[in-house]
Amino acid sequence: MSNFILTVKCQSRRGIVAAISTFLADQGCNITDSAQFDDMETGNFFMRTSFNSETGVDLAALETAFAAVAETFDMEWAIHDAAERPKVLVMVSSFGHCLNDLLYRWRIGALPIDIVGVVSNHLTYQKTVVNYDLPFHHIKVTKDNKPEAEARLMEIVEETETDLVILARYMQVLSDQLCQKLSGRVINIHHSFLPSFKGANPYKQAYQRGVKLIGATAHYVTADLDEGPIIEQDVVRVTHAQSSEDYVSLGRDVEAQVLARAIHAHIHHRVFLNGLKTVVFPASPGSYKSERMG
């Protein structure tokens, strides 16, 4: 049995859901999960529908047949093979907690992705990556060679046909040009504090200010540093009795979890861009296992 995911974005109009449901029924398909959202401010409509086919209809035939429905409603749309595993390139610097977490989740099948390699501006995690039988690419970045370094990165992205780039605590700012080339294809993770603390040691600053909540934010990368559309966030409570080292440890845990959840949502086509924001449909009850196994 073939499983597919249909994603739709368009201006809200009467009859969209009915047209999609009728189309799938006419194609001999069965809807297994569906979610939709009308943004009353923008008038945008978003829909994600999982379905299967017992008739053996293939992806190309579905796409050809659905084009007429999509044209009627002026849709931005795609039909995805649910079994397809996206190709992912991971980037890391000197902090390895998110990298190690992703490698473990990938190895046990919790993230159904194909990691095509790891890029780093340091050699710290070369042995770790090689032990997973993955390609390791060391691209040193300085203020003088950044254009050449980013050109090499794009070569790797193109050679590996990378679908998604993950900045797993990669501590270099990507240029505006690179952000535009990879728009919607790069996810970053960073700490999330109120008030905001910037610089090399935000957890120490948070400790000194007596912050009661620390957390993390995963977002798409844009030219505006750490201001791209947010995919996932979470927090953990801390108290006056904890040390700055505790803050770091708790912060790393929540960063790894938030990044993994953001990637999981992205690769299962549950994230829609909506201006400066996102619409993120949650995994339905009972669907996580099937999504996890791809």
Sequence and secondary structure as in RCSB ss.txt:
>XXXX:A:sequence
MSNFILTVKCQSRRGIVAAISTFLADQGCNITDSAQFDDMETGNFFMRTSFNSETGVDLAALETAFAAVAETFDM
EWAIHDAAERPKVLVMVSSFGHCLNDLLYRWRIGALPIDIVGVVSNHLTYQKTVVNYDLPFHHIKVTKDNKPEAE
ARLMEIVEETETDLVILARYMQVLSDQLCQKLSGRVINIHHSFLPSFKGANPYKQAYQRGVKLIGATAHYVTADL
DEGPIIEQDVVRVTHAQSSEDYVSLGRDVEAQVLARAIHAHIHHRVFLNGLKTVVFPASPGSYKSERMG
>XXXX:A:secstr
 EEEEEEEEEE  TTHHHHHHHHHHHTTEEEEEEEEEE TTT EEEEEEEEEESS   HHHHHHHHHHHHHHHT 
EEEEEETT   EEEEEE S  HHHHHHHHHHHHTSS  EEEEEEESSSTTHHHHHHTT  EEE    TTTHHHHH
HHHHHHHHHTT SEEEESS  S   HHHHHHTTTSEEEEEEE SS   SS HHHHHHHTT SEEEEEEEE  SST
T S EEEEEEEE  TTS HHHHHHHHHHHHHHHHHHHHHHHHTT EEEETTEEEE    TT HHHHHT 
